[in-house]
C-alpha cells in the first residue's frame, strides 16, 4: 500500500485480489484501487478508481463525518 499525505490531500493506492461471496459470486482478479481524499471547506471530497482486469470503475462524492487530520486547517 502506498500513502501520500500533503496538507489537506491524501492519496492511497492498494493492490489486491478481489471477489464477492455467495449469492453474488464475482471474481475480479488482481485489482488496483486508488483513493483520494481532499478537504474542501467543512467537507471532504472523495474520488476512487478501481482498476479491474476488464474495466475501470470510477466513484466520487462527498464524505460528511469525522476525519481526524491534525495538520489540515
N, C-alpha and C positions, 0 to 999 in steps of 0.2 A: 504494500500500500504506500502510495506517495501522498504527502500532505504538504501544502504550501499555505502559509498564513502571512498576509501582507496588509497591515492596518485592519480595515473592516471587510476584507475579502478573504475567503477560504476556498481553496481548491483541493479536492480529494480525488485520487484515481485508484481504483481497485481492479484486480483480476480474479476471476472465479469461474467455477463450473456451475451453471445454473440449471435448475429443473424445478418443476412443481409436482406436488403429490396428488394422489387419487382424490377426487374423481377427474381432475384436470391434468392428466399426465402429459407434460410437455417437457422435452429435453432440449434446451437451447445450446448446450455445449459450452465451450470456452467463451467467456464474456468479459468485456472491459466496461467498467462503469466510471463515468466522470461526474462529479457533483461540484457545483459552485454555489456558495452562499455569499451574498453581498448585502451589507446593511444599507438601507435607504430610508432615512428619517427614522420612524419608530417601528419599522417592519424589516424583515429580511426577505430578499428576493432569492429564489431557488431555481437553478437550472440543472437538469440531469440528462445525461446522454448515456444510453445503453447500447453498446456495440455487440450485437449477437452475430453469429456466423452468417446469417442470411439478411439481416437488416439493421438499421439504426433506429432506435426509439428515442424521441426527444420529449421530455416533460419539463414544464416550467410553471411557476406560480409564486405565491407569497406564503411565507411562514409567519404566523402570528402566534407567539408563545415566548417562553423564556429560553434565550440562548445566552449563556454567560460568556462574555468576551471582554475581559478586563482591560485590554489595550485598545479597545474600539470606542470612540466617543461619538 
